[in-house]
Structure formats: C-alpha cells, structure tokens
Amino acid sequence: MLAGLGACAVGKLAARCRGYSMVAAPADDAPEGTSDDDAHPPFMTADARPVLKNPMPLYVVGLFSMGYVDFYIFLMPLYCLSLGMSAGEIGVIVGARSALAVFLSIHIGVLMDRFGTRRVTLFFVWIGIGLAPVFPLVPWFWPLLLLQVINGGALSFAWSGSQTLIAQLAEGDAGYIGRFSFFARIGTAVAPIITGAAWDLGGAWPAYLIGAGWGMVLTIALLRAPEAEVAPREAQPEQPSLAFRLRDTLPRLSDYISCFALMAIPAVAATMAIMFLRTATSGVQFSLYIVYLDGIGLTGTSIGILFAAIETASGFGSLFAGRAMRFGDPQKTMLSGTVLSILFICATPFLGGIFALLFLAQVARGWLQGVVQPMMFSVQAKAVGRYRQGSVVGLRQTMNRLSAIIIPPIMGAIADWWGATESFVVLGVFLLLACAPIVRITRRAAGAPAVTEEAPEPT
C-alpha cells in the first residue's frame, strides 16, 4: 500500500528540471565543435572527478535524513513506556519499523531510477511529516503497530533516497560520499539529544511535533538539491520523464530478479560480502561486547563512552575515504580494513579489561569502518552505472535488513553454547575464514572490465 501511494504521487509531481541534470546538456545544445561524446561525459570515470558546485544541500540532506530515522528509533520506546506497554509489546513495535524495508526497498529503489530520486524521497519525507502528529493520538497497541510499520518504512525509504541521490550527483566519488556520511553521523548524534530534551520538557506532543519540523527542514534541503538524471526511454529518448501507470504501484518480480542479478558483478558481490562482515561485527558489539563489558564490572557510563568513541571516530574516518580511494586499490583497502575491524572487536577479552586499551580499540575500529563504508558505496555506484543507483541501494538495504535479522540470533546461540568470552574467539575465527572467499572475489573485481551503461527500459 505504501509503495503504491508513493508511485502514484511520484508520477504526478512536477516534470524534471533540465538545469539540474548531473550530466552536460544534450548534443543539440552543446557548443559548436563539441562531439556527442564530449556533451555526454562517461559516468564516473577515473580521469575526471565530478565537481558539485554547491554540495552543502546534499550534506544537510544526509544530516537530517539519517537523524530522521534515529529520531523515531529513540522516541518510540519512550512513548510506548509512557502508555504502560510491556517489554514484549515494545520490542514488537520497535522491530516493526523494518517490516516494509525488507520487502520493498528494491521496489522503491527501482521507482527512484524510473521517476527521479528526489521526487520519490520527498514523498516519503512528507509521509513522515504527516504521521508525526498522529502518534500522540494513538495509545493502542495494534493501531500503533500499523502506524509504526508505515512510518518506519517511509523513513527508511527516505534515507535510501538520500544515499541514492548523493551517489548519483557525486557520480560515486568517495570524497563526496565520505563527507555526506560525516554529516549523517552528526544527525545520528544530535537527534536523540533533541528528542530526549523535548520529551523531558513536554512529553509526546512536543517531541513528535519537533519530528514534523525535522522533516520540514529535510524537505527544504531536498528542494535545494538538484534532481538526478532519469534513464531515458529507448523508444522516445526526447521524453525522459515517464508517465505514471497504475501497474507501477506494484512490485515486479522482474525488478527483483534484475536487482539480485547485480550480485553477478564482482565489485557488487565483494562489497555485499564485506558489508555482511561489517554487520556481523556490529552484531558482536551490540550483544556479546556489552555482555562482556558488564561482566568485567564496567559502568554504564564507561560503556557509553566506548560506544560514543567508535561513532565519533567513524565520522572522522569517513572524511578520509576519498584519499584512500585514490591512493590504493579500493578492493584491498576495504577487505584489509574489515579484517582489522574483526581483529579489534574479537580481541576484546585479551585487553585485560583495561579501559584505555578498550577505548583505543574502539577508536581504531571506528576510524577503519568510517573509511571503508563510503568506499563500499562508491565502488557499488561505479560498478552499476548511471541508471541503476536506486536499484543497488535498494539491494544494499535489503541485504542489510536481512543480515540484521539473521545475525543476532546466531550470536546469541554461540554465546549460550561457548560463553561470552570464548565466543569472541569462535566468532573471530569464523569471520576471518569467511574473508578467504572474498579475497578471490576482490581479485575478480579488480580485473573485471567496466560495466557498460544501460538505461533499463521500464515496461
């Protein structure tokens, strides 16, 4: 239902503005003496890095779109507790925010490729704004669960759209994507503080109204950002904007097959595998790591400082992604950074419970993850070409959600079988062994030819 409404609204939005295209004007508008190839520079080449005249609106989009998600992640448990719900009910409602993202991220990504990323993203931001004042009016479990499913999906798709937009307009440049990630982490840090202060001052109403205001600021930032180019149709290339059709509201099996087929590209397969390993280390941090630190007597404040250290270091690490991309082989850099991250988290029991060593390990792991993440996004963007950015982001979000569902129970089972301390070693060995096949994939990716750009013909 949410995807159908999104496609319907997207199809009726204003026509694309030519001045905001991320490539040069068509050959007819090119200066005299300029060939068609010159008028249409190839997407994301190594020889010519993209230059965004005013990237600040995109960075603001990153700050507020990621913060928009964390705003509600933090606020929802507080609201449920104020209603007297049980821990089980709260867990169900909090987890429900990912329900639509698991199944519809690919479909929404394809809609972005077909109708324009900014338009689709704006629609889902507006859903979040419209639903914000509804939450305080719904004190019952089942209606609140439905509201959380719809709102959680909208916020997730808005964040996916923001990632897609920066990848398209920056042409996959790791420098721009790294700065975008840095601002996104600022939003992650600031949103819970603002939410908590609003809740303490007035409860649900002011907190959710600030959420609506947050979405309005995000809307302004998106409107200031340019729209990315939409894939032209082969039959009518002079009409790049697609007319909305009712069947566009429904997910298509062919879209899902074509998106998963992107995994056949070695660079995409390698980055997805590395992303899985990163998700696994995050699963260790949010489960075994906390249990172990609590078991050795660290206070909640100390554990909080360690978590803040990795987030802060990761934000600053993302600023170095562009340089890391240019100074070495991205595939080897991503894999070696991930291997070191695994070693840092799995070495926790061998640090003797010394806070300074734990802090340094978190900082080092955070910095590495901050460098690697924008590089992964950049490699994926460059691998799939100009007109599949929404599709690859949708695939990435789907894989992220699935791994987030699958990995925690496995972590818990390992901890129950071997114990918290031994589990670090078991998981470390398993994750390092999992890196072996990725080495082969990265070698294939390094030697693979560039993917020919194809504009998918919507049917």
N, C-alpha and C positions, 0 to 999 in steps of 0.2 A: 504493500500500500504506500509506504513512504517513497519507494523508488518510483512508483507510478506518478505520484503527485509531483516528485522532483522533475521527472522528464516532461510532464505536462507544462509546468511553469517555465522550465528552461526553454521549451520550444516557442513560448510566447514572448520571451524577453526581447529587448531591442536588438537590432541587427548588429553584426560585428563592425567595429570601427577600424578602417584600414590603417589609420595612423598608428595603431597600437600593435601592428604585426611585428613579430620578432625577427622577420627577415626583410630584405630590401624589397622595394616596390617591384611589381611585375615588369617584364621586359619592355612592354609598351611604354612604361613610364620611366625607363632608365635613360640616363643621359646618352647623347649621341656617342657612338664609338664603343658602347658597352655591350658586350655579348650577353646572351641569356644566362650563361653560367655565372657571369660576374654579377648579374642582377639578383641571382638566387644563390648565395654562397652556401656551400655544403654545411649541413648541421653538425656543429661540434667537432671541428677539425683541430688537429694539434697545432697547425700553423698559425691560426688566427683565433685568439681567445676572444670571447664575447665581451662587449663593453656596455654595461647598462648605464644610461645617462643619469637616472635617479633611482637607485635600488632601495632607498630608505622606505618607501611604502611597502615593499616586499618584506623587509626586515620587521616592520611593525606588524604586518600580517602574521609573520612567524611568531612574534611575541604573544599576540592576542589569540591566535588560533590554538596554540598549544596550551596557553593559560586558560582558554575557554574550557578545554577538556578537564584540566586539573581543578578548575573552579568547582565543577559539579562533582568530581570524584571526592573532593574534600567535604563538600556541603551535604551530600546525600546521606551519609551515615549520621551526621548531626541532626538532620531533620527527622530521620527515622527514629532515632533515640528519643527525641522530643515527643514523638507520638506514642512512645511506650512499646515499640515493636521488639520482638525477641531477636537474639543474635542470629538465629537461623533465617528469620524473615529479612533481616538487614542484609545478610550475605546473599540471599536470592536477588534482592532488589539491586544491590551494588553490582553483582555479576551480570545482571540483565542488560546493562548498557552495551555489552559487546555482542548481543544476540544478532542484530541486523548486520553488524560489520563482518561477521564470519561468513555470511551467505551472500551479501550484496555488495561488498567492496569492489569486486571485479566488475559487476554490472554498472556501478556508479562511475568507476574509472573509465569504462568504455563510453558512457554518456559524456564525460568530460572531453574525451577525444573527439566525439562527434559534434557536440553542441557548443563547446567552449568551456574551459576550466573555470574561469572566473564566474560565469553565469551560474553554473551548477553549484559552485561553492557558496555564492551569495544566497541561493535559495535555501540551502541547509542552515546557513547562519541565521536567516530570517525565521526558520522554524524554531531554532533555539531561543531567539528573542521572543517570539510569540508564546512559547510554552513556559517561559520563566515565571510569569505571574500566576500561572495555573497551579504550580506545585503547592503553594501555601493553601490552596482551596481544596486540596485532595488529601484527606487524612486516612484513607482506607487503603488496605494492602493491595488488592487486585487492581483498582484503578491506578494506584501509584506505580505498580509494576508495569502496566501498559504504558504509562506516561514515560517511565524511565527507559523502556525499550525504544520508543520513538525518539525521545530526546537524545539518548546515548548514541543512537545511530546517526542522527543529524550532526552531532558534534564530531563524531569520528569521521564522517564524510567531509565535513568542513576542514578538518585537519589534513585529510588526504588531499583535498583540493589545494590547500596551501603548499604542500610538498610538491604536488604536480606542477603548480604554477611557477615556482622558483626553478624547478628542473627545466621547464620549457623555456622560460625567458632568459635564464642564465646559460642555456644550451649545455647543461650538465657540468658547468665549471665548478670544480670542488671549492674554489675560493669563495664564490658567492654562496654556495650551499653551506659551507662551513660557517660563514657569518650569519646566515639565516638560522642555523642550528644554535649558534651562540645566543641570539635574541630569543629563540624559542625556549631555551633553558632559563632565561631571565623570567619569562612568563610563568614557567613551572615553579620558580622560586617565589615570585611575588603573589600569584593568585591565591594560594592557601592563606597567606598572611592577611590579605584584604578580606577574604571570606570569613576568616576567624574573627577579625575585628568587627565586621558588620554583624555577625551572629551574636557576639557578646554585647553589642550596643542595642540591638533591637530584635534579634531572633530571625525567623524565617523571612518575613516580608522585606526588610531592607536588604538582606543577603541576596535573595532572588532578584530583587529589582536592580541591584548592582550587577547581577549576572546579565540582565537585559541591557543595561548600559554598556557592559563589556562587549556584548555583541554589536551594539551600535557603533562603537569605536572600530571594531573589526570591519564592519560594513564600510565605513568611511575609508579605511586603509585599502580595502579591496577595490573600491571605486576609484581611488587614486592610482592603483596599479594598472598596468596595461593588460589587455586580454591577449592570450597566446593564440597563435595561428591554428585554425581548424583545418583538418585534412580536406583538400579539395576533392570533388567527385570527378571520376574519370569521364563520365558521360557529359557533365555540364561543369567544366572547370571554372567557368566565369561566375558560377553561383556557389561560393564556398559554404554559405550558411544553409544548413539542412532544414527543410520544412518538417515540423513535428507531425508524427503519425502515431495513432493510438497504440500500435503494436510496439513502439519504442518504450512504452512503460513497463513492458515485461522483460525479465531476464531471458537471454537466449543461450541455449546450450552451446551453439557455435562460438559465441563470445568467450565462454568459459574454456572451451577446448583450445581456442587460439591463444588465450592468455597463458594457460598452463603449458602450451607448446613453446612459449618463450623460454622455458627452462632448458630447451634443447640448445640454446645459445650458451656456449661455455662460460662467458662472463656473467650472465644472469644466474646460471646454475652455481657458480663458485660463490657469488655474493649471497645467494639464498642460503647456501650451506654455512657460510661464515655467520650470517645473521642468526641461524639456528643455534650455533655455538654461543653467540653473544647472549641470546635469550636464555640459554642454559646457565651461563654464569650469573645472569641476573636472578634466575630462579634459585640458585645457591645462595645469593646474597639475601634474598627476601625470605628464606626459610632456614637452612642449616646455619648460615652465618649468624643470624640473630639468636638462634637457639644456643649456639656455641658461646657467643659473647655473654649472653645472660648466664650461662652455666659457669663461666670463669669469674663471675662477680662484677662485670662492668655495669655501671648505672645506665638508666635510660638516656640521660643527658650525654654520656660518653658515646653511646651507640648512635645517637642522633648526630653528634659531631662527625663521626666516621661516615655516615650517610651523606651529610652535607659536604664533606670533603670530596667525595667521588663526584658529586653533581657539579660542584664548583670547578674541579679540575677538568671534568669532561667539557664544560662550557668553554674554558680557555683552550683546551686541546683542539676543539673544532676550528679555531681560528688559524691553526697551522695546517689544516687539511690541504689547502691549495698548494702550499710549498711542498708538502710531502708527495702530492700527486705529480709534481713536475720534477722532483729530484730523484725519483726511483721508480721501479716497477710497481704500479699500484697493486697488482695481484699479490706479489710477495710481501709488500708492506702490510696489506690487510691481513694476510694469513699470519705473518710473524707477530703483528700487534695482538691478534686474537690469541695466539699461543701464549704470549707473555701474560695476557689478561687471565687466562686459565691458571697459569702457574701462580700468579699473585693471589687469586682468591683461594685456590686449593692449598696454598702454603700456610694458610691462617693458623692451623694447630701447631706449626713449627716455629711460630714467632714468640712463643713463651708468654702470651698474654700481655706483652709489653705494649702499652698504648701508643708510644711514639712509632714503633715498627708497624703496628696495625694502621696507623694514620698514613705513614709513608706508602704502604702497600696500596691503600685506597686511592691516594693521590696519583700514584703511578698508573694504576689500573684505569682510573677515571680519565687521565690525560690520553692514554692509548685508545680508549673507547671513543673519546671525543675526536681524535684524529681519524679513526677508522670509519666511523659512521658516515660522515659526508663523502668520504672516498667511495664507500659502497654505493651510495645514492648516485654519485657521479658516474661510476662505472656502469651501473644499470642504465642510466639515462643515455649514455653514449652508445650502449650496445643495441638498444631497441629502435633508435631513430626518432625523428621529429614527431611522428603522429601516433606513437604508442606509449607516451609518457603516463597518461591516466591508467592505461591497462597495466603497466608494470608496477605502478604504485598500488593499484588495487590488488594485484597478485601479492605484493610485499605485505600489505596489510592483512590479507587473508592468511598468509603463512605465519605472520606474527601472532594473530589471534589463535590459530590452531596450536602453535607451539606453546603459547601461554596456557592453553587448556590442558595439553598433554604432559608438559614437563613437570609442573608442581606435584601431581600425584606420584610420578616416578621418583622424584626427590624424597617425598615422604616415605615411600616404600623402602628405599635404600637406607634411609636414616633409621627406620624401625628395625631393619634386618641387621645392620652393622653397627649402629650407634652413631652419634653426631660427629665425633672426632674421626673415626675410621672412614666415615662417608666422604670426607674431603679427599682422602687418598683414592678411594674407589672411583669417585666421580672424576677426579683429575686424570687418572689412568684412562678411563673410558673416553673422556673428551679429547685427550691428546691422541688416542688411537683413531678417533673419528677425524682428526686432521689429516691422516695419511691419504685417504682417497681425494681430499680436497686439493692436496698438492698436485695430483695428476690433472684435476680439473683446471686448476690455475695455469698449468703449463699449456693445456689445450687452449685456454682463453687467451694466453699471451701470443700464441701462434695463429689464432683464428683470424681470417680476413674480416674487414669491416663489413657490417651488415648493410645491405642495400636498403635505402629508404623506400618504403612502400606505404602509400596512403591507403588504409583499409577502406574499401568501398562499402558503406553501410547499406544493408539490404532490409 
